[in-house]
Amino acid sequence: MSRALLAAVVSIFLSPLFAAGEWDHSAAFSLKKDSWQKIQIREGGRIHNLKFLWTLYKNGALVMHVNYEKRTFQPILYTKYGLDTFKIGLFAKAADASKKQMERPYALIVFKAFDEKKKRAYLDLKIKDYGMSEIFYTEGKK
């Protein structure tokens, strides 16, 4: 009985995090090694650029290079929950944002799987921006 209760409690608290309506923008990508994925985020009159690629997959670890607004990150992601996500803070929240929207807009890059035969990484991009931006996706090499 206690396992069922624990599972119910955990699902109640975690389900809002993964609900389809939670994210303002969501996309899935399949990337080859050293292939850039570029995303342009238009917020008001400003354009923000996010791009990422992966360079190495070894022992279940995916080494990535992420660039947002000339800031560079090199996360190492695994498919295991808690180690599969990289969070990037985006632009500042609107000055007139309600108290309900306490968090600034952000993006999550989630490592879903790796296909050994095709040598492709499968990633999800989830963006929570409270309806403040438009997103445009492009793919190509740097």
Buried (B, 14 or more C-beta within 10 A) or exposed (E): EEEEEEEEEEEEEEEEEEEEEEBBBBBEBBBEEEBBBBBBBEBEEEEBEBBBBBEEBEEEBBBBBBBBEEEEEEBEBBBEEEBBBBEBEBBEBBEEBEEEBEEBBBBBBBBBEBEEEEEBBBBBBBBBBBEBBEBEEEEEEE
